[in-house]
Amino acid sequence: MFTTTTGTPLGHVYYGHNLFRKAVASAGLPEGTTSHDLRHHFASLLLAAGESVIGVAERLGHDDASLVLSTYGHLMPDSEDRTRRAVDAAWGAAGAACAPDVPQGVRSVR
């Protein structure tokens, strides 16, 4: 993932103990924060902001969005709420009146 100035990969131990740990401290993050924690946080933020599962999978480099869905699906906004907001927004933009061919009254069916 990260390389030296000559292009060779940084060793896991060197990266974790010498570089990442210092970056975590400098950023004021809790001691023990890992790069995986940051990756998880990134995915969580994207989903909370409404990014699609496919979009998050692409950003994380996954070929299959099902891994994102199974790992982070519980963080996604409730689909019922999203559906309600979408319908409310569409009907609000179009006005409250129904199309002329849609019955306007409620009638009892026996």
Order of alpha helices (4+ residues) and beta strands (2+ residues): alpha-alpha-alpha-alpha-alpha
